[in-house]
């Protein structure tokens, strides 16, 4: 080994050790995230609503052997946001206040656990009586603050203004931090797995990767598979957005219910399924809120299908998705049902098949595209993309399908010589129609088809015919599914009403315009979240260094790509920017109609993940790559540096994910 190579290896090892050290220090320095919690008191869909001046009191009991309390949490909600509402919370020992806190009720987002941490841990004394007290100010009967209630053996019901209420107020107790050994072991274990994957790649590099044509693709496949496998082990069930609903919909599709029924009194989308699915849906919220206990899975591990116990199960969020998004998950469920009826195992089978489908489409896109392979590889390794890829959620499936569509368009423009054949048109047609149908807001991405020169279709008559067939088929697909989903009631209580929103928007569009402008001015947040700043159920924050690093990698790739058009004609690169811009606008329209309070000038429900399917098109439009001979060389060292940086970003995210869901 020469000195230069030895120096590079030593430098790489030093960087890896340094990052591992930073990860360990991060784990040790976190103030709250690595603290242990008590079990969650399961809620029974009943909630105690408090108006102005109401006081709720709940007795609490620490776990056996616990001596110090660091704080507590209440499972709270509110009917409608009200900036004038205030929460006053106190913790009492034998009636004496030892902790008090006051804040705006606006900090309660929809329904969530609201944490209250003490400045210093409270020493618990045997024989003392401890209570949580919550007082609400500024909430009238039209906008009350809710605390979910349930039951727990040995605990009495909460009281409101001194009168016993519906049940035990759902709460958790927060204890001291985990041991130092665990703080070090968790990031070390994650990094150990990645080092093992690197060793496998090095072995393959000396044996199976001798073929230069496949070397890059196989190397990335191993790297990509290693990341997916690590995420699949670390991401608990139902810890990504709406995964329980997606799993239940997958089961319905697996059993032939391709279009969801209308169930319940409110006309929500759902199906008549074994009652255990309703129980699973109610129990999964523990991992959803990342309360720090992986043994939350014990509540769902033994749930088993009983076809003699049927009930209506609602899953409105996933009922509006086209059924073919759930075919991989459905296949996994049907095969696994031959051996077991346990929902916990069926969920993992569905996850694995979804992951395999996404893995296949991403690799196929990278194999097909004649240009910008590094762009596809980097976007595929966004932490948010990876965590969704190992779940039942179809979000990453949609993104992977758009990857495939973009790769096909680039292939048809740069690789196909002369006129496209029937097989080319058939494949392009199928992928285009499927892409347009996944979600109506992404249908405008089909405009990128005009990037393919007219001569590739043949004469003018064939070109017009092809455009007409592609456009008509895509429009029919969209309109058919739009007809289906309008049959479901999407009204979200007092929060939104899309019928009223539509009427108001046409009569006074200014609130909508202000809401859109607000999202645009806050675009940086959504971009960072889309890449990996905010993962999990969009409540696990990593570090701003993660999206910044990924953006710098993409920027470097864009700068080094040659932009000379191979046919010496100016390419219609603007299509790669206009099409996703239209899709992004339709996303905002959809969120305003269905999730935003009627007449509000602040957009609700917008998430960075909604823009991820548009990311690859925007990046390609900015890069404008070509396949000209003489393109700037991309050295092996350059590619290794990119892979190393992407790996470190994901390792950090994995460590943070583990902290939130295992500690």
Secondary structure as UniProt FT lines:
FT   HELIX           3..29
FT   TURN            33..34
FT   STRAND          35..37
FT   STRAND          43..50
FT   TURN            52..53
FT   STRAND          55..60
FT   TURN            64..65
FT   STRAND          68..78
FT   TURN            83..84
FT   STRAND          86..93
FT   TURN            94..95
FT   STRAND          96..104
FT   HELIX           105..107
FT   STRAND          111..123
FT   TURN            126..127
FT   STRAND          130..137
FT   TURN            141..142
FT   STRAND          145..150
FT   TURN            153..154
FT   STRAND          159..160
FT   TURN            161..162
FT   STRAND          163..164
FT   STRAND          168..169
FT   STRAND          171..177
FT   HELIX           180..206
FT   TURN            207..209
FT   HELIX           212..234
FT   TURN            237..238
FT   TURN            241..242
FT   HELIX           243..254
FT   TURN            255..256
FT   STRAND          261..263
FT   TURN            264..267
FT   STRAND          268..274
FT   HELIX           276..283
FT   HELIX           285..288
FT   TURN            289..290
FT   HELIX           294..299
FT   TURN            300..302
FT   TURN            307..308
FT   STRAND          310..314
FT   HELIX           316..319
FT   HELIX           323..326
FT   HELIX           327..336
FT   TURN            337..339
FT   HELIX           343..368
FT   HELIX           373..380
FT   HELIX           383..389
FT   HELIX           395..414
FT   HELIX           422..438
FT   HELIX           440..451
FT   HELIX           454..456
FT   HELIX           460..485
FT   TURN            486..487
FT   TURN            493..495
FT   HELIX           498..507
FT   HELIX           510..521
FT   HELIX           523..531
FT   STRAND          534..535
FT   TURN            536..539
FT   STRAND          540..541
FT   HELIX           544..560
FT   TURN            566..567
FT   TURN            573..574
FT   HELIX           575..595
FT   TURN            598..599
FT   HELIX           608..611
FT   HELIX           612..623
FT   TURN            629..630
FT   HELIX           636..662
//
